């Protein structure tokens, strides 16, 4: 039987230590490390630990929940992310789901329930509590409708190219975009050249003009009200 590598990310140290000690008793899981959500070394810890599944408390992230989950997914796409938190905010749950979080487990759930979710997400399943599942599914359906309605010059761009272009629209420099997307400055330059070629423009200013005309907002979504 394969033992799953588990990394626990939470600012509540005592709670994490107690929970990891109990999970360490299970034969199916190996707790390979613990880290605070706000730890600036989090990205490096994830790379080094190479977890199969990661528990994440998003309370410290607040409105940046989606970005945090997305960044962790980019660092290690094969890692299943389980939000383990006391937060019951539908907006944060929706943001986490959009970014690829496989599950959202309230901290008051039992150890047995948490263990079942941790094992299930590694089999490709997802789990959200009933009070959050409705809003999550509703927003994801609306996302699908918006995606189906998209028809414009930006459709030729990849998701990562759209991320870079959104940074340009926000007036950010290449180094800032690279830092936020966790990629190198050279990769940003490569994406920028590809964006200019695909949009058939000759400068970043022209690319931004095309993006704004197409309704690209600061969050990277098209403005359907235009």
C-alpha positions as CSV (number, residue, x, y, z in Angstrom):
1,X,0.0,0.0,0.0
2,X,1.3,3.4,-1.0
3,X,1.7,5.8,2.0
4,X,0.5,9.3,1.1
5,X,2.8,12.3,2.0
6,X,0.9,15.0,3.9
7,X,2.1,18.5,4.5
8,X,0.1,20.6,7.0
9,X,0.0,24.4,6.5
10,X,-1.6,26.4,9.3
11,X,-0.7,29.4,11.5
12,X,-2.1,27.7,14.6
13,X,1.0,25.8,15.7
14,X,-0.3,24.0,18.7
15,X,-3.4,22.7,16.9
16,X,-1.3,21.6,13.9
17,X,1.1,19.7,16.2
18,X,-1.7,17.9,18.0
19,X,-3.4,17.0,14.8
20,X,-0.3,15.9,13.0
21,X,0.6,13.6,16.0
22,X,-2.8,11.9,15.7
23,X,-2.5,11.6,11.9
24,X,1.0,10.2,12.3
25,X,-0.6,7.1,13.9
26,X,-2.3,6.2,10.7
27,X,-0.6,3.8,8.3
28,X,-2.0,5.4,5.2
29,X,-0.5,8.9,5.8
30,X,3.0,10.2,6.5
31,X,3.1,13.7,7.9
32,X,6.2,15.0,6.1
33,X,6.1,18.5,7.5
34,X,4.3,21.5,9.0
35,X,4.4,25.1,8.0
36,X,2.6,28.3,8.8
37,X,0.3,29.8,6.1
38,X,2.0,33.1,6.5
39,X,5.6,31.7,6.4
40,X,7.5,33.4,3.5
41,X,9.3,30.1,2.9
42,X,6.0,28.2,2.2
43,X,6.8,27.8,-1.5
44,X,10.2,26.3,-0.8
45,X,8.7,24.0,1.9
46,X,6.2,22.6,-0.6
47,X,8.9,22.0,-3.2
48,X,11.1,20.2,-0.8
49,X,8.3,18.2,1.0
50,X,6.7,17.0,-2.3
51,X,3.4,16.2,-0.7
52,X,0.7,14.1,-2.2
53,X,-1.9,16.0,-0.2
54,X,-1.7,19.4,1.6
55,X,-4.0,20.8,4.3
56,X,-4.3,24.5,4.2
57,X,-5.8,27.0,6.7
58,X,-6.9,30.0,4.5
59,X,-8.0,32.2,7.4
60,X,-4.7,34.3,7.2
61,X,-5.1,34.6,3.4
62,X,-8.5,36.3,3.6
63,X,-9.4,37.8,0.2
64,X,-6.2,36.3,-1.3
65,X,-7.4,32.7,-0.8
66,X,-7.8,32.0,-4.5
67,X,-4.4,33.4,-5.3
68,X,-2.7,31.3,-2.5
69,X,-4.3,28.1,-3.6
70,X,-3.5,28.9,-7.3
71,X,0.2,29.5,-6.4
72,X,0.5,26.3,-4.5
73,X,-1.1,24.4,-7.4
74,X,1.4,26.0,-9.7
75,X,4.3,24.9,-7.5
76,X,3.2,21.3,-7.4
77,X,0.2,20.5,-9.7
78,X,0.0,16.9,-8.5
79,X,-0.7,17.8,-4.9
80,X,-4.3,17.7,-3.8
81,X,-5.2,20.7,-1.7
82,X,-7.6,20.3,1.2
83,X,-8.6,23.5,2.9
84,X,-8.8,22.8,6.6
85,X,-10.1,25.9,8.4
86,X,-12.6,27.4,10.7
87,X,-13.7,29.9,8.0
88,X,-17.2,29.5,6.7
89,X,-17.2,32.3,4.1
90,X,-18.8,31.2,0.8
91,X,-16.7,33.7,-1.2
92,X,-13.5,32.2,0.0
93,X,-14.8,28.7,-0.7
94,X,-15.7,29.7,-4.2
95,X,-12.3,31.3,-4.7
96,X,-10.6,28.1,-3.4
97,X,-12.7,25.9,-5.7
98,X,-11.9,28.1,-8.7
99,X,-8.2,27.8,-8.0
100,X,-8.3,24.1,-7.7
101,X,-8.8,23.2,-4.1
102,X,-10.1,19.6,-4.0
103,X,-11.9,19.9,-0.6
104,X,-13.0,22.3,2.1
105,X,-13.1,20.7,5.6
106,X,-14.3,22.7,8.7
107,X,-11.9,22.2,11.6
108,X,-14.7,20.9,13.9
109,X,-15.0,17.8,11.7
110,X,-13.8,14.6,13.3
111,X,-10.4,13.0,12.7
112,X,-12.1,10.1,11.0
113,X,-14.0,12.4,8.6
114,X,-10.8,14.4,7.8
115,X,-8.8,11.2,7.2
116,X,-11.5,10.0,4.8
117,X,-11.4,13.3,2.8
118,X,-7.6,13.2,2.7
119,X,-7.6,9.7,1.2
120,X,-10.5,10.4,-1.1
121,X,-9.0,13.5,-2.7
122,X,-5.9,11.5,-3.6
123,X,-8.2,9.2,-5.5
124,X,-9.5,12.2,-7.5
125,X,-12.6,13.0,-5.5
126,X,-13.8,16.3,-4.0
127,X,-15.7,17.3,-0.9
128,X,-17.3,20.6,0.3
129,X,-19.7,20.9,3.2
130,X,-23.4,21.1,2.3
131,X,-23.7,24.8,3.4
132,X,-20.9,25.8,1.0
133,X,-21.4,23.3,-1.8
134,X,-24.5,25.2,-3.2
135,X,-22.7,28.6,-3.6
136,X,-19.6,26.8,-5.0
137,X,-21.5,24.9,-7.6
138,X,-23.6,27.9,-8.6
139,X,-20.6,30.1,-9.2
140,X,-18.7,27.4,-11.1
141,X,-21.8,27.0,-13.3
142,X,-21.8,30.7,-14.0
143,X,-18.1,30.5,-14.8
144,X,-18.8,27.9,-17.4
145,X,-21.5,30.0,-18.9
146,X,-19.2,33.0,-19.1
147,X,-16.5,30.9,-20.6
148,X,-18.9,29.6,-23.3
149,X,-19.9,33.2,-24.1
150,X,-16.3,34.4,-24.5
151,X,-15.6,35.3,-28.1
152,X,-13.0,37.8,-28.8
153,X,-9.3,38.6,-29.7
154,X,-8.1,37.3,-26.3
155,X,-9.4,33.8,-27.0
156,X,-6.1,33.0,-28.8
157,X,-4.2,33.4,-25.5
158,X,-3.3,30.7,-23.1
159,X,-4.4,31.0,-19.5
160,X,-0.8,31.9,-18.4
161,X,-0.6,34.5,-21.2
162,X,-3.9,36.0,-20.0
163,X,-2.4,36.2,-16.5
164,X,0.6,38.1,-17.8
165,X,-1.6,40.4,-19.9
166,X,-3.7,41.1,-16.9
167,X,-0.6,42.2,-15.1
168,X,0.2,44.6,-17.9
169,X,-3.3,46.0,-17.8
170,X,-2.7,46.6,-14.1
171,X,0.4,48.6,-14.9
172,X,2.8,46.1,-13.4
173,X,6.4,45.6,-14.5
174,X,7.7,42.3,-15.7
175,X,9.5,41.6,-12.4
176,X,6.3,42.2,-10.4
177,X,4.3,39.9,-12.7
178,X,7.0,37.2,-12.4
179,X,6.9,37.4,-8.6
180,X,3.1,37.2,-8.4
181,X,2.9,34.3,-10.8
182,X,5.9,32.5,-9.3
183,X,7.7,32.3,-12.7
184,X,11.0,33.8,-13.9
185,X,11.3,37.2,-15.5
186,X,12.6,35.5,-18.6
187,X,9.4,33.4,-18.8
188,X,7.4,36.6,-18.5
189,X,9.3,38.0,-21.4
190,X,8.7,34.9,-23.4
191,X,4.9,35.1,-22.7
192,X,5.0,38.8,-23.6
193,X,6.5,38.1,-27.0
194,X,3.9,35.4,-27.6
195,X,1.1,37.8,-26.6
196,X,2.3,40.5,-29.0
197,X,2.5,37.9,-31.8
198,X,-0.9,36.4,-31.2
199,X,-2.6,39.8,-30.9
200,X,-0.7,41.0,-33.9
201,X,0.5,44.1,-32.2
202,X,4.0,45.6,-31.8
203,X,4.1,46.9,-28.2
204,X,2.9,46.2,-24.7
205,X,0.9,49.4,-24.9
206,X,-1.0,48.2,-28.0
207,X,-1.6,44.8,-26.2
208,X,-3.1,46.6,-23.2
209,X,-5.3,48.7,-25.5
210,X,-6.6,45.5,-27.2
211,X,-7.2,43.9,-23.8
212,X,-9.1,46.9,-22.5
213,X,-11.2,47.0,-25.7
214,X,-12.0,43.3,-25.2
215,X,-13.2,44.1,-21.7
216,X,-10.4,42.5,-19.7
217,X,-10.7,43.7,-16.1
218,X,-8.1,43.8,-13.4
219,X,-9.0,40.2,-12.2
220,X,-8.5,38.8,-15.7
221,X,-12.1,38.1,-16.5
222,X,-13.9,39.7,-19.5
223,X,-16.5,42.4,-18.7
224,X,-19.7,40.9,-20.2
225,X,-21.6,44.1,-19.5
226,X,-19.7,45.9,-22.2
